[in-house]
């Protein structure tokens, strides 16, 4: 990741894509696994840029809407007449 991001702003097609979303999902919690990103400045910069990306906000918003719908569907599936 570090080598690629040292030369590119994103992982695919020089724009924010599903590849960035997928890798962000793991990279932003690396500290929880005691993995220090301090040695990876390009990855840290990419994480910061991803957090501020309008595309990330849209993706998070759609994921939250999906979660809410899924919860209501699970509740209704468990409700007996």
C-alpha positions in Angstrom: 0.0 0.0 0.0 2.7 2.4 1.0 4.7 2.0 -2.3 1.5 2.4 -4.4 0.2 5.4 -2.5 3.6 7.1 -2.6 3.0 7.4 -6.4 -0.8 7.6 -6.6 -3.6 9.3 -4.8 -6.0 6.3 -5.0 -5.7 2.6 -5.6 -7.6 2.4 -9.0 -8.1 4.8 -11.9 -6.8 7.8 -10.0 -10.1 8.3 -8.3 -11.9 7.1 -5.2 -13.4 3.6 -5.9 -14.7 0.5 -4.1 -11.0 -0.5 -3.8 -10.3 2.5 -1.6 -13.4 1.8 0.5 -12.5 -1.9 1.0 -8.9 -1.1 2.0 -10.0 1.8 4.2 -12.2 -0.6 6.1 -9.1 -2.5 7.3 -6.5 0.3 7.4 -8.4 2.7 9.6 -8.5 0.2 12.4 -4.9 -1.0 12.2 -4.1 0.6 15.5 -6.6 -1.7 17.2 -4.4 -4.6 16.2 -1.3 -2.8 17.5 -0.2 -2.1 13.9 1.6 1.3 13.9 1.1 3.3 10.7 3.8 5.7 11.8 6.2 4.2 9.3 3.8 4.6 6.4 3.2 8.4 5.7 1.5 7.8 2.4 -1.0 5.4 3.9 -1.7 7.9 6.7 -2.2 10.7 4.2 -4.5 8.5 2.1 -6.5 7.7 5.3 -6.9 11.4 6.1 -7.9 12.2 2.5 -10.3 9.3 2.4 -12.1 10.5 5.6 -12.5 13.9 4.0 -13.7 12.6 0.6 -17.3 13.4 -0.4 -17.4 9.9 -1.9 -16.6 8.4 1.5 -19.4 10.5 3.1 -21.8 9.2 0.4 -20.7 5.6 1.0 -21.0 5.9 4.8 -24.5 7.5 4.4 -25.7 4.7 2.2 -24.2 2.0 4.5 -26.0 3.6 7.5 -29.3 3.6 5.6 -28.8 0.0 4.6 -28.1 -0.9 8.3 -31.3 0.8 9.5 -33.4 -1.0 6.8 -31.8 -4.3 7.7 -32.5 -3.9 11.4 -36.2 -3.0 10.7 -36.5 -6.0 8.4 -35.0 -8.4 11.0 -37.4 -7.0 13.7 -40.4 -7.5 11.4 -39.3 -11.0 10.4 -39.3 -11.9 14.1 -42.6 -10.4 14.9 -45.5 -12.8 15.1 -49.0 -11.8 14.2 
